[in-house]
Amino acid sequence: MISPILTVSQSDAPRSLAAALEDGAVLLFPDLDFPFSDFERRFVERPFADGKAKNVNIRGADAELRGAAGTPEEQEALRGLLVRYRAFAKGLVNRYLPDYIGRVNFAGTSYRPFDVDKRKLSWRRDDTRLHVDAFPSNPIGEKRILRVFRNINPSGQPRRWRVGEDFGSMAEKFLPRLPGYSPLSAKLLAALRITKARRSEYDHLMLHLHDALKQDEAYQASAPQADVNFLPGQTWVTFSDLVMHGAMGGQYMLEQTAYLPVAAQADPAKSPQRILAAKLGRPLQ
């Protein structure tokens, strides 16, 4: 089954959408308001990025701005925009995912002013290929990756994605190919500060799934998948560690990353951590 797109209007009766999200849906909000001031409109007229990284972001309690270009006044306004988007994402979670209130840790907030990179990158760096998110240097263990995206393109250009089959069906195909986990190797990587914490077996499997998916040309071409266009002004939310996705095109987007403990889910059995353990027939290390 391909990951479903569930459209949620502000006029719909309030209800928690946690179960749908945990089932692998992409929640699409077509009419949530996030206005730009006249001064902020410049941020969708040209990229305000220093070119050293593909995104501009804020992190931490002090919301330090990284990767931005422009005058001090413009950079402060861009920082303020991202702080406001973080608050917008928190408000969305509080209203539509009340099960998660007080359990979600909001991490980086990014301004993505460039078009999807369509250069002939290495297969590992090519995000147009179907993949699930995993972070090589930042093991997450018993946490989920929740993301809130918004298309802010001023000229009608959609953010083009494709979504793939359900996580369990994909895992059945790829798990037998993956190398075994070494706790000693994970401990060494952490000791050398190559990773920020010890890489769990779950992190190990997710990194290798990410790579195996992207490297498999036949799977990329023939796997169950569907194209999705997210229009300007639309917001979408998903667990990007569960929903296979590829970013195919689009310029100017805001994104909020958040982490949710598996134990805080409405049904922890639907997490990729528990799905992989069930497929292997044992708890993960």
C-alpha positions in Angstrom: 0.0 0.0 0.0 1.3 3.5 -0.9 1.4 6.0 1.9 -2.0 7.9 1.8 -2.4 11.7 1.7 -5.0 12.8 4.3 -6.4 16.3 3.6 -7.5 18.2 6.8 -9.4 21.4 6.5 -9.7 24.0 9.3 -13.5 23.6 9.0 -13.3 19.9 9.9 -14.4 18.9 13.4 -11.4 18.8 15.7 -9.9 15.4 16.3 -6.5 13.8 16.9 -4.8 12.7 13.8 -2.1 10.7 15.6 -3.4 7.3 14.6 -3.4 8.3 10.9 0.1 9.8 11.1 1.4 6.6 12.9 -0.2 4.5 10.2 2.0 6.2 7.6 -0.2 9.0 6.3 1.0 12.4 5.1 -1.3 15.0 6.7 -2.1 17.8 4.2 -3.4 21.1 5.6 -4.5 23.2 2.6 -5.7 26.3 4.4 -3.6 27.1 7.5 -2.7 30.7 7.6 1.0 31.8 7.9 1.2 35.4 6.5 4.4 37.2 5.5 4.9 40.9 6.3 5.8 43.2 3.5 9.4 43.2 4.7 9.5 39.3 4.8 8.3 39.0 1.2 11.9 39.6 0.0 12.8 36.1 1.3 10.8 34.5 -1.5 12.1 36.9 -4.1 15.6 35.7 -4.0 17.5 33.2 -1.7 18.9 34.8 1.4 21.6 32.0 1.9 25.3 32.2 2.1 25.8 29.3 -0.3 27.8 27.2 2.1 24.9 24.9 2.8 21.7 24.2 1.0 19.5 25.4 3.9 19.3 28.3 6.4 18.3 27.2 9.9 17.9 28.1 13.5 18.7 25.7 16.4 18.7 25.7 20.1 16.9 27.8 22.7 18.7 30.9 21.5 17.6 30.4 17.9 21.0 31.2 16.4 20.7 31.8 12.7 23.1 29.8 10.5 23.8 30.0 6.8 21.9 33.2 6.0 22.9 36.1 3.8 21.8 39.7 3.7 22.1 42.8 5.9 22.0 42.5 9.7 18.4 43.8 9.6 17.4 41.2 6.9 19.1 38.4 8.8 17.3 39.3 12.0 14.0 39.4 10.2 14.7 36.0 8.7 15.5 34.6 12.1 12.3 36.1 13.4 10.4 34.4 10.5 11.8 31.0 11.5 11.1 31.5 15.2 7.5 32.3 14.1 7.3 29.2 12.0 8.5 27.1 14.9 5.6 28.5 16.9 3.3 27.8 14.0 4.4 24.1 14.0 4.0 23.8 17.7 0.5 25.2 17.4 -0.3 22.7 14.7 0.8 19.8 16.9 -1.2 21.1 19.9 -4.4 21.4 17.8 -4.2 18.3 15.6 -1.9 15.9 17.6 -2.9 16.6 21.2 -1.7 13.1 22.2 1.8 14.5 21.7 1.5 17.7 23.7 4.5 18.1 26.0 6.2 15.0 24.5 7.6 16.5 21.3 11.1 18.1 21.2 11.3 20.8 18.5 14.7 20.8 16.9 16.0 22.7 13.8 13.8 25.0 11.8 14.9 25.6 8.2 14.3 28.0 5.3 14.9 26.2 2.1 15.2 28.8 -0.7 16.8 26.7 -3.4 15.2 24.3 -6.0 15.6 20.6 -5.4 19.1 19.7 -6.4 18.9 17.8 -9.7 22.6 17.6 -10.4 24.1 14.2 -10.9 25.0 13.6 -7.2 26.2 10.4 -5.7 23.2 8.1 -5.2 23.6 8.5 -1.4 23.1 12.3 -1.6 20.3 12.2 -4.2 17.1 13.0 -2.3 15.0 12.6 -5.4 15.3 8.9 -4.8 12.8 7.2 -2.5 14.2 7.0 1.0 13.5 7.1 4.7 15.3 9.6 6.9 18.2 8.6 9.0 21.0 10.7 10.4 24.6 9.3 10.1 26.1 11.4 12.9 23.1 11.9 15.1 21.7 8.5 16.3 18.1 8.9 17.5 17.5 5.5 19.1 14.0 5.4 20.6 12.8 8.6 19.0 10.7 9.4 15.9 11.4 12.0 13.2 8.4 14.2 12.8 8.5 17.0 10.2 6.2 19.9 9.4 6.7 21.4 5.9 5.2 24.5 4.2 5.4 25.6 0.6 6.0 29.4 0.5 6.7 29.7 -3.3 5.4 33.0 -4.5 4.8 32.1 -8.2 2.6 29.0 -7.9 5.3 26.4 -8.1 4.4 23.2 -6.3 6.7 21.2 -4.1 6.8 18.0 -5.9 7.2 14.7 -4.0 6.8 11.1 -4.6 5.8 8.7 -1.9 6.4 5.0 -1.7 4.9 1.8 -0.3 4.4 1.1 3.4 7.5 0.7 5.6 6.8 -2.9 6.6 6.5 -4.1 3.0 9.7 -2.3 2.1 11.6 -3.7 5.1 10.7 -7.3 4.2 12.4 -6.8 0.8 15.6 -5.1 2.2 16.2 -6.5 5.7 17.9 -9.7 4.4 20.4 -7.7 2.5 21.6 -5.5 5.4 24.9 -6.1 7.3 24.9 -7.2 10.9 25.1 -4.7 13.8 28.3 -4.4 15.8 27.9 -2.9 19.3 31.7 -2.6 19.5 31.9 -0.6 16.3 29.0 1.7 17.5 30.9 2.3 20.8 34.1 3.2 18.9 32.3 5.6 16.6 30.9 7.4 19.6 34.2 7.4 21.4 35.9 9.0 18.4 33.0 11.5 18.2 32.1 10.5 14.7 28.6 10.1 16.1 27.0 12.3 18.7 25.9 9.2 20.7 26.1 5.5 20.5 24.5 4.2 17.3 21.8 1.6 18.3 20.9 -1.4 16.1 17.9 0.6 15.0 20.1 3.5 13.8 22.4 1.0 12.1 19.5 -0.6 10.2 17.9 2.7 9.2 21.2 4.0 7.8 21.6 0.9 5.7 18.0 0.9 4.6 18.4 4.5 3.5 21.4 3.6 1.4 20.1 0.3 0.1 16.9 2.0 -1.1 18.7 4.8 -2.9 21.3 2.5 -4.5 18.7 0.1 -5.9 17.9 1.5 -9.4 15.4 -1.3 -10.1 13.5 -0.6 -6.9 13.4 3.1 -7.6 11.9 2.5 -11.0 9.4 -0.2 -10.3 8.4 0.0 -6.6 4.9 1.1 -5.8 4.9 4.9 -5.7 2.8 8.0 -6.4 3.5 11.6 -7.3 2.2 14.3 -4.9 2.2 18.1 -5.5 2.1 20.4 -2.5 0.8 23.8 -3.6 1.9 27.2 -2.3 0.3 27.9 1.0 -0.1 24.2 1.9 1.4 22.6 4.9 2.1 18.9 5.3 3.2 16.7 8.2 4.7 13.2 8.3 7.0 10.9 10.1 9.8 11.0 7.6 11.4 7.9 9.2 8.3 5.9 8.3 7.1 7.3 5.0 9.3 6.7 2.0 9.6 9.9 0.0 11.6 11.6 -2.7 11.8 15.4 -3.3 11.4 15.9 -7.0 11.2 19.7 -7.4 10.2 23.0 -6.0 11.7 26.2 -4.6 11.1 28.1 -1.3 9.9 26.0 1.6 9.9 26.1 5.4 10.5 23.0 7.5 10.4 22.1 11.2 12.0 18.9 12.5 10.8 17.5 15.8 11.5 14.3 17.8 8.9 12.2 19.6 9.7 9.3 21.9 8.4 6.0 20.7 6.8 5.5 24.1 4.7 8.7 23.5 3.0 7.3 20.4 -0.6 6.4 20.5 0.5 2.9 19.4 4.3 2.3 19.7 3.9 -0.9 17.7 3.5 1.2 14.6 7.0 2.8 15.0 9.7 1.7 12.6 11.7 0.6 15.7 9.0 -2.0 16.6 8.2 -2.9 13.0 11.8 -3.8 12.3 12.0 -5.8 15.6 8.8 -7.7 14.6 10.3 -8.5 11.2 13.5 -9.8 12.8 11.6 -11.7 15.4 13.5 -10.2 18.4 14.1 -6.9 20.2 16.6 -4.6 18.7 19.9 -4.0 20.5 
